[in-house]
Amino acid sequence: MGHNMRLDYETYAKRGFVLGVALLAIGSIGSVMGPSIAGPLPSWERTAFFDLMWIGIATGFFSVFGFGIALPLTD
């Protein structure tokens, strides 16, 4: 499938990693700065910030692993 599409794996890996870092930064800044700005956060907001951090880590790791290592080897 990749032979006909000519995917730019390097660009996808870089953009996925940057997206993961951005999600991690938003989650960690929100969980640290949120209570100091808005007071105590509801539990759903704390959970959302925590989930953003883990989704960011997973996105950054799997985009680099998938688009940077695995898919170019199968091409």
N, C-alpha and C positions, 0 to 999 in steps of 0.2 A: 504494500500500500504506500509506503514511503517513497518508492522508486518513482512513481508518477507524480506525486504531489510536490516533491523537492522542498521539504520543510526546512526551515532555518532553525535548527536545534539550538544553536548558540544563543540566538535572540530569545527564544522561548525559555531557555534555562535562566538567562539573566533576568528577564522580566518576571518570571516566577519567583526567583530568589528575592528580587526587590519587593514584590508583592508580599511575600512572607515576612520580610523584615518590617515592612510598613504595618502589617497586621500585628506583629509582635510589639512594635513601638506604640501603636494606638492602644493595645490592650494593657501594656505595662504603665504607660503614662496615665491612662484613664483610671486604672486601679490605684495608682499612687496619688495623683492630683485631684481626682474626683471628690474624695471625702474632704479635702482641704478647701475646695472651692464651693461645693454644693452641700456640704454637711454629710451626714451618714447616708450612704447609698442604699437603695432597696436591694434585696437579695437578687432580683433578676438582673440588675445592672452589674453587680459584682460577678455574677455568673457569666454574663455576656463578655465582660472584660477578660475574665479568666479563659473563656472559650476562645476569644480572639487571640490570646497569647499562644495557646496550644495549636490552633489552626494555622497561625503564622509560622510556627516552628515546623509543623508537618508540611505546609505548602513549600516553604523554602527548601526543606530536605528532599522531598519527593520531586520537585521540579528539577532540581540539579541532578538528582539520581536518575530520574526518568528521561529528561530531555538532554542531559549532558553526558550520560554514561550508557544507559540501556538502549535507548532508541537508535543512537548512531551505530551501535554494534549490530543491530538487527537490519540496518539499511544496506 
